[in-house]
Amino acid sequence: MNLKFCFLKFDHIKILSDALRHNKTLVKLDLSNNGLTPRVGSYLIEALMENIYLSEINFHGNQLNDAFAEHLALLL
């Protein structure tokens, strides 16, 4: 699923996170260049902890910090 340059808002990320928790078919997700912040990213990290199907995700070009990167590394 390609969602790059969609300028997703917090409400969109909450909906996406909820969907990722129950996902069994999506394997690739591109969230690049959406201006995502670490606060918003934390919702995605929590959802990804429950998702075993997604194998590729792109966060390029967002406003994510080192703490987000640490959480993502632990997840992986």
Buried (B, 14 or more C-beta within 10 A) or exposed (E): EEBBEEEBEEEBBBEBBEEBEEBEEBEEBBBBBBEBBBEBBBBBBBBBEEBEEBEEBBBEBBEBEEEBEEBBEEEE
